[in-house]
């Protein structure tokens, strides 16, 4: 997660809030499906995946992507919540298993993906386009 953060933090913010919202749903879906897949291998890892998926869905449902002020989490704070979710995801193998090996690669990949997505998203933008207006002019 740390290397993903270092790699993507200074990159341009090319992901719109709308695209980020779609990606959040995809991330949550991956967690939920992975939980079912991990169930036979490690029930602890499966539960961890479902916890992360539920957290991702909750943050998505409570985020005000449209800047209307009708949800609990402002879009500008969503990135901080994503970093917290990435930290939870990265720690999940150690938290829920005895030896920490079940699903370790899956949780690390998800944590890295969440981190990169958060770092590439322009949480301050009001536009509804796919890319930052600065990048469109290039």
C-alpha positions in Angstrom: 0.0 0.0 0.0 2.8 2.4 0.8 4.5 1.9 -2.6 1.1 2.4 -4.3 0.7 5.6 -2.4 4.1 6.9 -3.2 3.7 6.0 -6.9 0.4 7.7 -7.4 0.2 10.6 -5.0 1.9 13.1 -7.3 0.2 11.9 -10.5 -2.5 14.2 -12.0 -6.0 13.8 -10.7 -7.7 12.2 -13.8 -10.6 10.3 -12.2 -13.9 12.2 -11.9 -16.2 11.8 -8.9 -18.7 10.0 -11.0 -16.1 7.5 -12.2 -14.8 7.1 -8.7 -18.3 6.2 -7.5 -18.6 3.5 -10.2 -15.2 2.2 -9.2 -16.3 2.1 -5.5 -19.2 -0.2 -6.4 -16.8 -2.4 -8.4 -14.4 -2.6 -5.4 -17.2 -3.5 -3.0 -18.4 -6.1 -5.5 -15.0 -7.7 -5.8 -14.8 -7.9 -2.0 -18.2 -9.6 -1.7 -17.5 -12.1 -4.5 -14.0 -12.8 -3.1 -15.6 -13.6 0.3 -17.6 -16.3 -1.3 -14.6 -17.6 -3.1 -12.4 -17.6 0.0 -15.1 -19.3 2.2 -13.8 -22.9 1.6 -10.1 -21.9 1.9 -10.4 -19.7 4.9 -13.5 -18.6 6.6 -11.7 -15.8 8.5 -10.4 -14.4 5.2 -13.9 -14.6 3.7 -15.3 -12.7 6.7 -12.6 -10.1 6.4 -13.4 -9.7 2.7 -17.1 -9.2 3.5 -16.3 -6.7 6.3 -14.2 -4.7 3.8 -16.9 -5.0 1.1 -19.6 -3.8 3.6 -17.4 -0.9 4.7 -16.8 0.1 1.0 -20.6 -0.1 0.3 -21.4 2.0 3.4 -18.9 4.7 2.5 -20.2 4.7 -1.1 -23.8 5.0 0.1 -23.1 7.8 2.5 -20.9 9.9 0.1 -22.3 13.0 -1.6 -20.8 12.6 -5.1 -23.2 15.2 -6.5 -22.3 18.0 -4.2 -25.9 18.4 -3.1 -25.3 18.3 0.6 -27.8 15.5 1.2 -25.4 12.8 2.3 -23.3 12.4 5.5 -19.8 12.3 3.8 -18.8 15.2 1.7 -17.0 14.2 -1.5 -13.8 16.0 -0.3 -13.6 13.8 2.8 -14.3 10.6 0.8 -10.6 10.3 -0.1 -9.6 10.1 3.5 -12.2 7.4 4.1 -10.8 5.5 1.2 -7.3 5.6 2.7 -8.8 4.3 6.0 -10.5 1.5 4.0 -7.1 0.7 2.3 -5.5 0.5 5.7 -8.2 -1.8 7.0 -7.9 -3.9 4.0 -4.1 -4.2 4.2 -4.3 -5.2 7.9 -7.1 -7.7 7.4 -4.9 -10.9 7.0 -3.1 -10.1 10.3 -6.2 -9.2 12.1 -8.4 -12.2 11.2 -6.0 -15.1 10.8 -3.6 -17.0 13.0 -0.7 -17.1 10.5 -1.8 -14.2 8.3 -1.4 -16.0 4.9 -5.0 -16.6 3.9 -5.8 -14.1 1.1 -2.8 -11.9 1.8 -2.1 -11.2 -1.8 -5.8 -10.4 -2.5 -6.0 -8.0 0.4 -2.7 -6.3 -0.6 -3.9 -5.9 -4.2 -7.2 -4.4 -3.1 -5.5 -2.0 -0.7 -3.1 -0.9 -3.4 -6.0 -0.4 -5.9 -8.1 1.6 -3.4 -5.0 3.8 -2.7 -4.3 4.5 -6.3 -7.9 5.2 -7.1 -8.1 7.7 -4.2 -4.9 9.4 -5.2 -6.0 9.8 -8.9 -9.4 11.2 -8.0 -10.2 14.9 -8.1 -12.4 15.2 -5.0 -12.5 19.0 -5.3 -13.9 19.1 -8.9 -17.5 20.1 -9.5 -17.6 18.9 -13.1 -19.3 15.8 -14.3 -16.7 14.9 -17.0 -14.6 11.9 -17.1 -11.3 13.7 -16.9 -10.0 16.8 -15.2 -10.5 19.9 -17.4 -6.8 20.6 -17.2 -6.0 17.3 -18.9 -8.6 17.9 -21.6 -6.7 21.0 -22.8 -3.4 19.0 -23.3 
